[in-house]
Amino acid sequence: MKNGDNSSSSLDSRFNQTLKNVQELLKGRSIPGKILLTRRTDPPEDPGLRDPSPSSGRSFSENDAGTSDRVDMSREAEAWSSSKINNNATANKFKPTYSNTEPMSKDVQKFPMGSRATDSARVLKFTKELSATTVILERLRELAWSGVPPYMRPDVWRLVLGYAPSNSDRREGVLRRKRLEYLDCVAQFYDIPDTERSDDEINMLRQISVDCPRTAPDITFFLQHQVQKSLERILYTLAIRHPASGYVQGINDLATPFLVVFLSEYLEGDIDNWSMYDLSPDKISDIEADCYWCLSKLLDGMQDHYTFAQPGIQRLVFKLKELVRRIDGKH
């Protein structure tokens, strides 16, 4: 009987051990079945959109696994949820934010795509010089030698030619006074009947009125009557105020760049679409005054080009002749 009892107890112990191994196997804790029976170790793309299902990664029902397995699954889900929150927080921490970023400078924005890499740097340099309380004209001239951004030309040209003062506190007052002075000159010399003009003044006005329609005839904008009248007022007032040279053919072509540049402050788009009728009389008078004073400053440095016998032009021709002789004299 003892042998039977021993064999029976041995059988029971082996049965219990086998049952224990099976239970451990079903719970996914034994090494051989861990890879096949446990859930995937990599988190799904979005755990919130996927409910853990018995058929996903398991070959048995959750009810067979017991309470301890459900506890393990809930802990695992909590771990993946916490991991996702931490990962999102870390990603947001290093993600650049643009809501508090200051916008780019307006001057720089005005350059179109495909512009030179140095254009933005030049704009910043111009902006720095123009925003100073007192503009250093030597620096501005040196910077402008290679060209000025179109929308900055009105301010730069006024400063470089000496029409606008370099001190920003005085600039607005001086421009206002100069523009009023131009209006007084127009009222005194231009807006008068021919009976109050001399014969020379009548002939000069007639010559100007003939040359104005010939100015840039291939540009539709200059064919407008209002443009030609503005050009006529500028040139006639200039001729009266500069009796040494008066009016000479060719001065009208010097006035056109100033007119276009100062008009660009008020008119946008292509010049072919501009119209002087879109401007108020006050704006037109300001534009004319700026053209008049800048053209006067320009002619002050080359007035002998337009006086009798044109000594200034003769001097330049002589310099050109000397330059050609030095370079090509041996040939």
C-alpha positions in Angstrom: 0.0 0.0 0.0 2.9 2.2 0.7 4.2 1.8 -2.8 0.7 2.7 -4.1 0.4 5.7 -1.9 3.9 6.8 -2.9 3.1 6.5 -6.6 -0.3 8.2 -6.1 1.3 11.2 -4.3 4.1 11.4 -6.9 1.4 11.4 -9.6 -0.5 14.1 -7.7 2.6 16.3 -7.3 3.5 15.9 -11.0 -0.1 16.7 -11.9 -0.1 19.8 -9.7 3.2 20.9 -11.2 1.9 20.4 -14.7 -1.2 22.4 -13.8 0.9 25.1 -12.3 3.0 25.3 -15.4 -0.1 25.5 -17.6 -1.5 28.3 -15.4 1.7 30.1 -15.6 1.8 29.6 -19.4 -1.7 30.9 -19.8 -0.9 34.0 -17.8 2.0 34.7 -20.1 4.6 34.5 -17.4 6.5 31.5 -18.6 9.5 32.0 -20.9 8.5 29.7 -23.8 5.1 31.3 -24.3 5.9 34.9 -23.5 6.6 36.1 -27.0 3.7 34.3 -28.5 1.0 35.0 -25.9 1.8 38.4 -24.5 0.7 41.7 -26.1 3.1 43.6 -28.4 5.7 45.6 -26.7 5.6 48.5 -29.2 2.8 51.0 -28.7 0.2 51.5 -31.4 0.2 54.7 -33.5 -2.7 56.1 -31.5 -3.7 54.1 -28.4 -6.7 56.3 -27.9 -8.2 55.0 -31.2 -7.6 51.4 -30.5 -9.4 49.5 -27.8 -7.5 46.4 -26.6 -9.3 43.4 -28.0 -8.9 39.8 -27.0 -8.1 38.8 -30.6 -5.4 41.4 -30.9 -2.2 39.7 -29.9 -3.8 36.9 -27.8 -4.9 33.4 -28.6 -7.2 33.1 -25.6 -10.0 34.9 -23.8 -9.3 37.4 -21.1 -11.6 35.5 -18.9 -9.2 32.6 -19.0 -6.3 34.8 -17.8 -7.9 35.7 -14.6 -8.0 38.9 -12.6 -4.3 39.4 -12.3 -3.8 39.5 -16.0 -6.5 42.2 -16.4 -4.6 44.2 -13.7 -1.4 43.8 -15.7 -3.2 44.9 -18.9 -4.6 48.0 -17.2 -1.2 48.9 -15.9 0.4 48.4 -19.3 -2.3 50.7 -20.9 -1.6 53.4 -18.3 2.1 53.1 -19.0 1.6 53.7 -22.7 -0.8 56.6 -22.1 1.7 58.2 -19.7 4.5 57.6 -22.2 2.5 59.3 -25.0 1.7 62.4 -22.9 5.4 62.8 -21.9 6.5 62.3 -25.5 4.0 65.0 -26.7 5.1 67.4 -24.0 8.8 66.9 -24.9 8.0 67.4 -28.6 6.0 70.6 -27.9 8.9 71.9 -25.7 11.3 71.8 -28.6 8.8 72.8 -31.3 9.4 76.5 -32.4 6.6 78.9 -31.7 5.8 81.7 -34.1 3.0 83.5 -32.3 5.5 85.6 -30.3 8.0 86.0 -33.1 8.4 89.6 -34.3 7.5 90.1 -38.0 10.2 90.8 -40.6 11.1 94.4 -41.3 8.9 96.1 -43.8 11.9 97.3 -45.8 13.2 93.9 -46.2 9.8 92.4 -47.1 9.5 94.6 -50.1 12.1 92.7 -52.0 10.6 90.0 -54.3 11.7 86.4 -54.5 14.8 85.9 -56.6 16.5 89.1 -55.5 20.1 89.1 -54.6 21.2 87.8 -51.3 22.8 91.1 -50.5 19.6 93.2 -51.1 18.3 92.6 -47.6 21.6 93.6 -46.1 21.7 96.8 -48.2 18.1 97.6 -47.1 19.1 97.2 -43.4 22.1 99.5 -44.0 19.9 102.2 -45.7 17.3 101.9 -42.9 20.0 102.3 -40.3 21.4 105.5 -41.9 18.0 107.0 -42.6 16.7 106.4 -39.1 19.6 108.2 -37.5 18.8 111.6 -35.8 21.5 113.1 -38.0 22.2 111.4 -41.3 25.9 111.3 -42.2 25.8 112.2 -45.8 29.2 110.8 -46.7 28.1 107.3 -45.6 24.7 107.7 -47.4 26.4 108.8 -50.7 28.9 105.9 -50.5 26.0 103.5 -49.9 23.9 105.0 -52.7 26.7 104.7 -55.2 25.7 101.1 -56.0 22.0 102.0 -56.3 19.1 102.8 -54.0 16.0 100.6 -53.4 13.2 102.2 -55.4 10.9 103.0 -52.5 13.8 104.7 -50.6 14.9 106.9 -53.5 12.7 109.9 -52.6 14.2 110.3 -49.1 17.7 109.4 -50.2 17.7 111.8 -53.2 16.4 114.7 -51.1 19.2 114.2 -48.6 22.0 113.5 -51.0 21.2 116.6 -53.1 21.1 118.8 -50.0 17.4 119.7 -50.4 16.3 118.0 -47.1 18.4 118.7 -44.0 20.3 115.8 -42.5 18.9 116.6 -39.0 15.6 114.7 -38.7 14.1 117.2 -36.3 14.4 120.0 -38.8 13.5 118.0 -41.9 9.7 118.3 -41.9 9.7 122.1 -41.2 12.3 122.8 -43.9 10.4 120.8 -46.5 7.2 122.6 -45.6 8.8 126.0 -46.0 10.5 125.1 -49.3 7.3 123.8 -50.8 5.5 127.0 -49.8 8.3 129.0 -51.3 7.9 127.1 -54.6 4.2 127.9 -54.6 5.0 131.6 -54.2 7.4 131.5 -57.1 4.8 129.8 -59.3 2.2 132.5 -58.4 4.7 135.3 -59.0 6.3 134.1 -62.3 4.0 131.5 -63.9 0.4 132.3 -63.0 0.5 135.7 -64.6 -0.8 136.9 -68.0 1.6 137.3 -70.9 1.2 141.0 -70.8 3.3 141.1 -67.7 6.1 139.0 -69.2 9.1 140.3 -71.2 9.6 139.1 -74.8 12.4 136.8 -73.7 10.2 135.3 -71.1 7.4 134.7 -73.6 9.8 133.1 -76.1 11.2 130.9 -73.3 7.8 129.8 -72.1 6.8 129.0 -75.7 10.0 126.9 -76.1 9.2 125.0 -72.9 5.6 124.4 -74.0 6.9 122.9 -77.2 9.5 120.6 -75.5 7.2 119.2 -72.8 5.1 117.1 -75.2 8.4 115.8 -76.7 9.6 114.5 -73.3 9.5 110.7 -73.1 6.9 110.4 -75.9 7.1 106.6 -75.8 5.7 106.6 -72.2 1.9 107.0 -72.1 2.0 108.7 -68.7 4.0 111.7 -70.0 1.4 112.3 -72.7 -1.2 113.3 -70.0 -2.0 117.0 -70.1 -1.6 117.4 -66.4 1.9 115.9 -66.4 3.0 118.2 -69.2 1.5 121.2 -67.3 3.4 120.2 -64.1 6.6 119.8 -66.1 6.0 123.2 -67.7 5.6 125.0 -64.4 8.8 123.4 -63.0 10.9 124.2 -66.0 9.7 127.8 -66.4 10.0 128.7 -62.7 13.5 127.2 -62.8 14.5 129.2 -65.8 13.3 132.4 -64.3 15.2 131.8 -61.0 18.4 130.8 -62.9 18.8 133.7 -65.4 22.5 132.8 -66.1 21.4 129.7 -68.0 17.7 130.2 -68.4 16.1 127.3 -70.2 18.1 125.0 -72.5 16.8 122.0 -74.4 17.8 118.9 -72.5 16.9 120.2 -69.0 13.4 118.8 -69.5 15.0 115.3 -69.7 16.8 116.0 -66.4 13.5 116.8 -64.7 11.7 113.5 -65.7 13.6 111.2 -63.3 12.8 113.5 -60.3 9.1 113.6 -61.4 8.9 109.8 -61.6 10.7 109.2 -58.3 8.6 111.7 -56.3 5.3 110.5 -57.9 6.2 107.0 -56.8 5.5 108.0 -53.2 1.8 108.5 -54.1 1.2 106.3 -57.1 1.6 102.5 -57.1 2.1 99.9 -59.8 3.4 100.3 -63.3 3.9 103.8 -64.6 1.7 103.0 -67.6 -1.2 102.8 -65.2 -0.5 106.1 -63.4 -2.8 109.1 -63.6 -2.2 112.6 -62.2 -5.9 112.9 -61.8 -5.8 110.5 -58.9 -3.8 113.1 -56.9 -5.1 116.1 -55.0 -3.8 119.6 -55.9 -1.8 119.8 -52.7 0.0 116.5 -53.4 0.8 117.7 -57.0 2.2 120.9 -55.7 4.4 119.1 -53.2 5.7 116.8 -55.9 6.4 119.7 -58.2 8.2 121.5 -55.4 10.5 118.5 -54.7 11.3 118.2 -58.4 12.0 121.9 -58.6 14.4 122.1 -55.7 16.2 118.8 -56.4 16.7 119.9 -60.1 18.0 123.2 -58.9 20.5 121.6 -56.6 21.6 119.3 -59.5 22.1 122.2 -61.9 24.0 124.3 -59.3 26.8 121.9 -59.7 26.8 121.9 -63.5 25.3 125.3 -64.5 28.3 126.0 -66.8 27.1 123.1 -69.0 24.1 125.3 -70.0 25.6 128.8 -70.1 26.9 130.5 -73.3 29.6 128.5 -75.1 29.0 125.7 -72.6 32.4 125.8 -70.9 31.5 122.9 -68.6 30.9 120.5 -71.5 34.1 121.7 -73.2 36.0 121.0 -70.0 34.6 117.4 -69.9 35.4 116.8 -73.6 39.0 117.9 -72.9 39.3 115.5 -70.0 37.9 112.7 -72.2 40.4 113.6 -74.9 43.3 113.4 -72.4 42.1 110.0 -71.1 41.9 108.6 -74.6 45.4 109.9 -75.4 46.9 108.3 -72.4 45.3 104.9 -73.0 45.6 104.7 -76.8 48.4 107.1 -77.5 51.0 104.4 -78.1 48.8 102.8 -80.7 
